[in-house]
Amino acid sequence: MPIPAEPTPVTHLATEVATQPDDWERAATIAADHHAALPQPGERVAVIGCGTSLFMSRTIAALREGGGHGITDAWPASEVRGGRDYDRYLVICRSGTTTEVVRAMRDIPAHIPRAVICSSPGTPVLELGDPILIDQVDEESVVQTRFATTALAILRRHLGHDLEPVITQARAVLAQDPATSLAEVRGAEQISFVGMGFAAAIADEAALKLRESCQSWTEAYLATEYRHGPISISAPGRAVWAFGPLPPNFADDVAATGAHLEHRAIDPMADLVRVHQLCILRSADLGLDPDHPRGLNRSVLLEP
């Protein structure tokens, strides 16, 4: 991939990526204000969304179960499974108009509480559940960044996580020159993202971000599954980006393929900001508009 010398164009995506640490700072207040609408300890919960919101749903489901807060399933809105006894639903939907989300919310039994995190005022989903409107992190870019991570920050705060170290890490990421800090992956032909636990869902989101913003060849796997087949795609000129702790001998196995291993010992949510920076760089390198990706719109609206 050619790397031009011209300055990276200013885009909505770049502006929105840069606000994330400040957005996460406000998450504790938002979580406290909506405490009663969010999942309570011991409840059996389903979290639903589409695309990026689905990956955030999977992230919080892993964190909630891993923290002993209660059984938590994450479903795509198009395939919410019936016949399960949930105490509460949590919905994540930036646009507030996605057809599959609206349909899923209408299908939730009326007696079951449900909350919806959304950044778009006056939209249908806000009338179908307890609204958690975070319009201060709405986005002009079709590619989601700060809405998704702020929704995650709110839910992590609700679980009692101390995000101050994560915010500090994200500020440090944004203070660096991405052309230097991301030099090894900027021109990679292919990138495999890996992680364990909630970082596995972050890996899926990272891969999606690069596919959306700059049509990159990306894949995502559990770190422990990488050696069960996906390692065969790794080679010189390609990269493996690992979120969170590495499994034993993982770095040695990647090195044997000749691929570059990108890994930092920081929280996966902060590391995702580095992926956002890579999206900005690579889209500029290719002359693509990351605010308006090919084939994508802000909301998926289906025929009745």
Buried (B, 14 or more C-beta within 10 A) or exposed (E): EEEEEEEBEEBBBBBBBBBBBBBBBBBBEBBEEBEEBBBBEEBBBBBBBBBBBBBBBBBBBBBBBEBEBBBBBBBBBBEBEEEEEBBBBBBBBBBBBBBBBBBBBEEBEEEEBBBBBBBBEEBBBBEBBBBBBBEBBBBEBBBBBBBBBBBBBBBBBBBEBEBEEBBBBBBEBBEEEBEEBBEEBBBBEBBBBBBBBBBBBBBBBBBBBBBBBBBBBBBBBBBEEBBEEBBEBBEEEBBBBBBBBBBEEBBEBBEEBEBBBBBBEBBBBBBBBBBBBBBBBBBBBBEBBBBBBEEEEBBBEEEE
